[in-house]
Amino acid sequence: MSETYINIAVVEDSADDLNNCLALLDRYSNEKHLKFDIQTFNSGDAFLMRFKSQYDFIILDINLSSLNGIDVARTIREKDEEVIIMFATNLAKYATSGYEVDAIDFVLKPLSYASFYLRLERVMKKLKKKDDFFIVVPFEGGFNKININDVLYVEVISHDIIFHLVDGNEITTSGTLKKYEEELKKHWFIRCNSCYLVNAHKIKRVEKLDIQLTNDETIAISHPKRKGFMEAFKKYIIEEGK
C-alpha cells in the first residue's frame, strides 16, 4: 500500500477536532510509511457537492451542524457501496446508527491516538485487501499502474483502450478489448456491449438496457450481450453478496 496514495476525506465542522484528527493521521502515516492524500470539508453539504466515489476512506462527524453525518452517509451509500466510512462522535449512543450505512467503526471525540490507531489498523487491513488488485497498462515510454477499484469501465475506440476512472480522469493505452476482458473478468468486469467492459462493483442500478454507475453515468447494454451480461451480473451478486 505504500506505493500508492490513500485518498481520505475528513468531514468535520469543528476546527479543533479537525486539527486533532489531521495531526493523528499525520502521525500514523509517518509511523507506517504510508502516503495519505487528505481533503477536508466543514459541512456535509460541501462534501456531497464534491463526492464522486473518489475516496478510499471517509472520516465523518456524526454531529454536523447542518446535514448530520448519518444522512450524509446514506447519500454516500447511494453512490458508493464500498468506500470505508468511520464515524467520529461525542456520544457513544449515536454509534449504533452506523450499522445501517455499513460503517466500519466509530471513534469517540476528542480523538486519542491509542483508540484512533486501532481503528486505523482495521481500515488499513480492509484497504490492503482491496488495493492488492492492480493492472499495469503500457504507453509509449512507460506504463501506468491502475488500481482496479478506481476503474468504472473500459472502452475501446478504434485501437485505443480507455480506462474511465472514478475521479473523472481517463488513461489510454493500445490493444484489444478482448485481451482486457480476459484479464479483468476475475475482478468482475463484464462485457455489456461491443465497446465496453463495466466494473460490476461500480454498478448502481440495471434497468432494461441501461446500466447506471455509481457516478450516475449511464452505459447501454446491447441486445446481443444482454443475456450474457445479466447471467454474469447475477453471479456477481450471489458470489459477492451484494
C-alpha positions as a Markdown table, in Angstrom:
| # | Residue | x | y | z |
|---|---|---|---|---|
| 1 | Met | 0.0 | 0.0 | 0.0 |
| 2 | Ser | 2.9 | 2.4 | 0.5 |
| 3 | Glu | 3.4 | 2.5 | -3.3 |
| 4 | Thr | 0.2 | 4.5 | -3.7 |
| 5 | Tyr | -1.7 | 7.3 | -2.1 |
| 6 | Ile | -4.7 | 6.5 | 0.1 |
| 7 | Asn | -7.4 | 9.1 | -0.6 |
| 8 | Ile | -9.1 | 10.2 | 2.6 |
| 9 | Ala | -11.9 | 12.7 | 3.2 |
| 10 | Val | -12.4 | 14.2 | 6.7 |
| 11 | Val | -15.8 | 15.8 | 7.2 |
| 12 | Glu | -15.7 | 17.8 | 10.4 |
| 13 | Asp | -17.2 | 21.2 | 11.3 |
| 14 | Ser | -15.1 | 21.8 | 14.5 |
| 15 | Ala | -11.7 | 23.3 | 13.7 |
| 16 | Asp | -10.2 | 21.9 | 16.9 |
| 17 | Asp | -11.4 | 18.4 | 16.2 |
| 18 | Leu | -10.3 | 18.6 | 12.6 |
| 19 | Asn | -6.8 | 19.7 | 13.5 |
| 20 | Asn | -6.5 | 16.9 | 16.1 |
| 21 | Cys | -7.7 | 14.4 | 13.5 |
| 22 | Leu | -5.2 | 15.6 | 10.9 |
| 23 | Ala | -2.4 | 15.5 | 13.4 |
| 24 | Leu | -3.2 | 11.9 | 14.3 |
| 25 | Leu | -3.4 | 10.9 | 10.7 |
| 26 | Asp | -0.1 | 12.5 | 10.0 |
| 27 | Arg | 1.5 | 10.7 | 13.0 |
| 28 | Tyr | 0.0 | 7.3 | 11.8 |
| 29 | Ser | 1.2 | 7.8 | 8.2 |
| 30 | Asn | 4.7 | 8.7 | 9.3 |
| 31 | Glu | 4.9 | 5.6 | 11.6 |
| 32 | Lys | 3.5 | 3.3 | 8.9 |
| 33 | His | 5.3 | 4.9 | 6.0 |
| 34 | Leu | 2.1 | 5.5 | 4.2 |
| 35 | Lys | 1.1 | 8.3 | 1.8 |
| 36 | Phe | -2.2 | 10.0 | 2.6 |
| 37 | Asp | -4.0 | 12.4 | 0.2 |
| 38 | Ile | -6.4 | 14.2 | 2.6 |
| 39 | Gln | -9.2 | 16.5 | 1.7 |
| 40 | Thr | -11.2 | 18.3 | 4.4 |
| 41 | Phe | -14.8 | 19.6 | 4.4 |
| 42 | Asn | -16.5 | 21.7 | 7.1 |
| 43 | Ser | -20.1 | 20.5 | 6.2 |
| 44 | Gly | -21.9 | 17.6 | 4.8 |
| 45 | Asp | -23.3 | 19.7 | 2.0 |
| 46 | Ala | -19.9 | 20.8 | 0.9 |
| 47 | Phe | -18.6 | 17.3 | 0.9 |
| 48 | Leu | -21.6 | 15.8 | -1.1 |
| 49 | Met | -21.2 | 18.5 | -3.7 |
| 50 | Arg | -17.7 | 17.2 | -4.4 |
| 51 | Phe | -18.3 | 13.5 | -3.8 |
| 52 | Lys | -17.8 | 11.2 | -6.9 |
| 53 | Ser | -16.7 | 7.9 | -5.3 |
| 54 | Gln | -13.1 | 9.1 | -5.4 |
| 55 | Tyr | -12.1 | 8.3 | -1.8 |
| 56 | Asp | -10.8 | 5.1 | -0.2 |
| 57 | Phe | -11.8 | 6.1 | 3.3 |
| 58 | Ile | -14.1 | 8.8 | 4.9 |
| 59 | Ile | -13.9 | 10.0 | 8.5 |
| 60 | Leu | -17.4 | 11.5 | 9.1 |
| 61 | Asp | -18.5 | 13.6 | 12.1 |
| 62 | Ile | -22.0 | 12.5 | 13.1 |
| 63 | Asn | -22.9 | 15.8 | 14.8 |
| 64 | Leu | -22.5 | 18.1 | 11.9 |
| 65 | Ser | -24.4 | 21.4 | 12.4 |
| 66 | Ser | -26.5 | 21.3 | 9.2 |
| 67 | Leu | -26.8 | 18.0 | 7.4 |
| 68 | Asn | -25.9 | 15.3 | 10.0 |
| 69 | Gly | -23.4 | 12.6 | 9.4 |
| 70 | Ile | -25.9 | 9.7 | 9.2 |
| 71 | Asp | -27.8 | 11.5 | 6.4 |
| 72 | Val | -24.5 | 12.2 | 4.6 |
| 73 | Ala | -23.6 | 8.5 | 4.9 |
| 74 | Arg | -26.9 | 7.4 | 3.5 |
| 75 | Thr | -26.3 | 9.6 | 0.4 |
| 76 | Ile | -22.7 | 8.2 | 0.1 |
| 77 | Arg | -24.1 | 4.7 | 0.1 |
| 78 | Glu | -26.5 | 5.5 | -2.7 |
| 79 | Lys | -23.4 | 6.3 | -4.9 |
| 80 | Asp | -20.7 | 4.1 | -3.4 |
| 81 | Glu | -21.4 | 0.8 | -1.6 |
| 82 | Glu | -17.7 | 0.1 | -0.9 |
| 83 | Val | -16.0 | 3.2 | 0.4 |
| 84 | Ile | -14.9 | 2.8 | 4.0 |
| 85 | Ile | -16.8 | 5.1 | 6.4 |
| 86 | Met | -15.7 | 5.7 | 10.0 |
| 87 | Phe | -17.8 | 7.9 | 12.3 |
| 88 | Ala | -16.4 | 10.4 | 14.8 |
| 89 | Thr | -18.8 | 11.4 | 17.6 |
| 90 | Asn | -19.1 | 12.9 | 21.0 |
| 91 | Leu | -21.7 | 10.5 | 22.2 |
| 92 | Ala | -21.4 | 6.7 | 22.0 |
| 93 | Lys | -25.2 | 6.3 | 21.8 |
| 94 | Tyr | -25.0 | 7.5 | 18.1 |
| 95 | Ala | -22.6 | 4.8 | 17.2 |
| 96 | Thr | -25.3 | 2.1 | 16.6 |
| 97 | Ser | -26.6 | 4.3 | 13.7 |
| 98 | Gly | -23.5 | 3.3 | 11.8 |
| 99 | Tyr | -24.8 | -0.2 | 11.2 |
| 100 | Glu | -27.5 | 0.9 | 8.7 |
| 101 | Val | -24.8 | 2.5 | 6.5 |
| 102 | Asp | -22.2 | -0.2 | 6.9 |
| 103 | Ala | -19.7 | 2.0 | 8.8 |
| 104 | Ile | -16.5 | 0.1 | 9.7 |
| 105 | Asp | -16.3 | 1.6 | 13.1 |
| 106 | Phe | -16.8 | 4.8 | 15.2 |
| 107 | Val | -14.3 | 6.7 | 17.4 |
| 108 | Leu | -15.2 | 9.0 | 20.3 |
| 109 | Lys | -14.1 | 12.6 | 20.4 |
| 110 | Pro | -11.8 | 14.1 | 21.4 |
| 111 | Leu | -9.7 | 11.6 | 19.4 |
| 112 | Ser | -6.9 | 9.9 | 21.3 |
| 113 | Tyr | -4.1 | 8.3 | 19.3 |
| 114 | Ala | -4.4 | 4.9 | 21.1 |
| 115 | Ser | -8.0 | 4.3 | 20.1 |
| 116 | Phe | -7.7 | 6.0 | 16.7 |
| 117 | Tyr | -4.6 | 3.8 | 15.9 |
| 118 | Leu | -6.6 | 0.6 | 16.5 |
| 119 | Arg | -9.4 | 1.7 | 14.2 |
| 120 | Leu | -7.0 | 2.9 | 11.5 |
| 121 | Glu | -5.4 | -0.6 | 11.6 |
| 122 | Arg | -8.8 | -2.1 | 10.8 |
| 123 | Val | -9.3 | 0.4 | 8.0 |
| 124 | Met | -5.8 | -0.3 | 6.5 |
| 125 | Lys | -6.3 | -4.1 | 6.7 |
| 126 | Lys | -9.5 | -3.8 | 4.7 |
| 127 | Leu | -7.9 | -1.4 | 2.2 |
| 128 | Lys | -5.0 | -3.8 | 1.8 |
| 129 | Lys | -7.4 | -6.5 | 0.6 |
| 130 | Lys | -8.8 | -4.0 | -1.9 |
| 131 | Asp | -5.6 | -2.5 | -3.0 |
| 132 | Asp | -3.9 | -5.8 | -3.8 |
| 133 | Phe | -5.5 | -5.6 | -7.3 |
| 134 | Phe | -3.8 | -3.5 | -9.9 |
| 135 | Ile | -3.5 | -3.7 | -13.6 |
| 136 | Val | -0.4 | -2.4 | -15.5 |
| 137 | Val | -1.1 | -0.7 | -18.8 |
| 138 | Pro | 1.7 | 0.4 | -21.1 |
| 139 | Phe | 2.1 | 3.6 | -23.1 |
| 140 | Glu | 5.0 | 4.8 | -25.2 |
| 141 | Gly | 8.0 | 5.1 | -23.0 |
| 142 | Gly | 6.4 | 3.8 | -19.8 |
| 143 | Phe | 3.4 | 2.3 | -18.1 |
| 144 | Asn | 0.5 | 3.2 | -15.7 |
| 145 | Lys | -0.3 | 1.1 | -12.7 |
| 146 | Ile | -4.1 | 1.3 | -12.2 |
| 147 | Asn | -6.0 | 0.3 | -9.1 |
| 148 | Ile | -8.8 | -1.9 | -10.2 |
| 149 | Asn | -11.1 | -0.3 | -7.7 |
| 150 | Asp | -10.6 | 3.1 | -9.4 |
| 151 | Val | -12.0 | 1.9 | -12.7 |
| 152 | Leu | -15.6 | 2.5 | -13.6 |
| 153 | Tyr | -15.4 | 0.9 | -17.1 |
| 154 | Val | -13.1 | 0.2 | -20.0 |
| 155 | Glu | -13.9 | 1.5 | -23.5 |
| 156 | Val | -12.5 | 0.7 | -26.9 |
| 157 | Ile | -12.4 | 3.3 | -29.7 |
| 158 | Ser | -10.6 | 2.1 | -32.8 |
| 159 | His | -7.3 | 0.7 | -31.4 |
| 160 | Asp | -7.4 | 2.7 | -28.2 |
| 161 | Ile | -8.4 | 1.2 | -24.9 |
| 162 | Ile | -9.6 | 3.9 | -22.5 |
| 163 | Phe | -9.9 | 3.3 | -18.7 |
| 164 | His | -12.5 | 5.6 | -17.2 |
| 165 | Leu | -11.7 | 6.3 | -13.6 |
| 166 | Val | -14.0 | 7.3 | -10.7 |
| 167 | Asp | -12.2 | 10.7 | -10.3 |
| 168 | Gly | -13.2 | 11.6 | -13.9 |
| 169 | Asn | -9.7 | 11.0 | -15.4 |
| 170 | Glu | -9.0 | 8.7 | -18.3 |
| 171 | Ile | -6.0 | 6.5 | -19.1 |
| 172 | Thr | -5.5 | 5.4 | -22.7 |
| 173 | Thr | -3.4 | 2.5 | -24.0 |
| 174 | Ser | -3.5 | 0.4 | -27.1 |
| 175 | Gly | -4.7 | -3.2 | -27.5 |
| 176 | Thr | -8.0 | -5.1 | -27.8 |
| 177 | Leu | -10.9 | -5.2 | -25.5 |
| 178 | Lys | -10.9 | -8.9 | -25.7 |
| 179 | Lys | -7.4 | -9.0 | -24.1 |
| 180 | Tyr | -8.5 | -6.9 | -21.2 |
| 181 | Glu | -11.8 | -8.8 | -20.9 |
| 182 | Glu | -9.8 | -11.9 | -20.2 |
| 183 | Glu | -7.5 | -10.2 | -17.8 |
| 184 | Leu | -10.3 | -8.4 | -15.9 |
| 185 | Lys | -13.1 | -10.9 | -15.7 |
| 186 | Lys | -11.8 | -12.3 | -12.5 |
| 187 | His | -12.3 | -8.9 | -11.0 |
| 188 | Trp | -15.9 | -8.8 | -12.2 |
| 189 | Phe | -15.6 | -6.7 | -15.3 |
| 190 | Ile | -18.4 | -7.7 | -17.5 |
| 191 | Arg | -18.9 | -7.1 | -21.3 |
| 192 | Cys | -22.2 | -5.2 | -21.8 |
| 193 | Asn | -21.7 | -4.3 | -25.5 |
| 194 | Ser | -19.1 | -4.5 | -28.2 |
| 195 | Cys | -17.3 | -1.3 | -26.9 |
| 196 | Tyr | -17.5 | -1.6 | -23.1 |
| 197 | Leu | -16.4 | -3.6 | -20.1 |
| 198 | Val | -18.1 | -2.4 | -16.9 |
| 199 | Asn | -16.9 | -2.9 | -13.4 |
| 200 | Ala | -19.7 | -4.7 | -11.6 |
| 201 | His | -18.6 | -3.2 | -8.3 |
| 202 | Lys | -19.5 | 0.2 | -9.7 |
| 203 | Ile | -23.0 | -0.6 | -10.9 |
| 204 | Lys | -25.7 | 1.2 | -9.0 |
| 205 | Arg | -28.7 | 0.0 | -11.0 |
| 206 | Val | -29.6 | -2.1 | -14.0 |
| 207 | Glu | -32.9 | -1.3 | -15.8 |
| 208 | Lys | -33.8 | -2.8 | -19.1 |
| 209 | Leu | -30.9 | -1.9 | -21.4 |
| 210 | Asp | -29.4 | 0.7 | -19.2 |
| 211 | Ile | -26.6 | 0.4 | -16.5 |
| 212 | Gln | -26.4 | 3.3 | -14.1 |
| 213 | Leu | -23.0 | 3.6 | -12.5 |
| 214 | Thr | -22.1 | 4.9 | -9.0 |
| 215 | Asn | -21.2 | 8.3 | -10.6 |
| 216 | Asp | -24.7 | 8.4 | -12.2 |
| 217 | Glu | -23.2 | 7.9 | -15.7 |
| 218 | Thr | -25.3 | 5.5 | -17.9 |
| 219 | Ile | -24.0 | 2.8 | -20.2 |
| 220 | Ala | -26.1 | 0.8 | -22.7 |
| 221 | Ile | -26.4 | -2.9 | -22.8 |
| 222 | Ser | -26.7 | -4.2 | -26.3 |
| 223 | His | -29.4 | -6.8 | -27.2 |
| 224 | Pro | -26.9 | -9.5 | -28.2 |
| 225 | Lys | -24.9 | -9.1 | -24.9 |
| 226 | Arg | -27.9 | -8.7 | -22.6 |
| 227 | Lys | -28.3 | -12.4 | -21.7 |
| 228 | Gly | -24.6 | -13.0 | -21.0 |
| 229 | Phe | -24.4 | -9.7 | -19.1 |
| 230 | Met | -27.3 | -10.5 | -16.8 |
| 231 | Glu | -26.1 | -14.0 | -16.1 |
| 232 | Ala | -22.7 | -12.7 | -15.1 |
| 233 | Phe | -24.1 | -9.9 | -13.1 |
| 234 | Lys | -26.4 | -12.3 | -11.2 |
| 235 | Lys | -23.4 | -14.5 | -10.5 |
| 236 | Tyr | -21.5 | -11.4 | -9.1 |
| 237 | Ile | -24.4 | -10.6 | -6.8 |
| 238 | Ile | -24.6 | -14.1 | -5.5 |
| 239 | Glu | -20.9 | -14.6 | -5.0 |
| 240 | Glu | -20.0 | -11.2 | -3.7 |
| 241 | Gly | -23.1 | -10.9 | -1.5 |
| 242 | Lys | -24.1 | -7.5 | -2.9 |
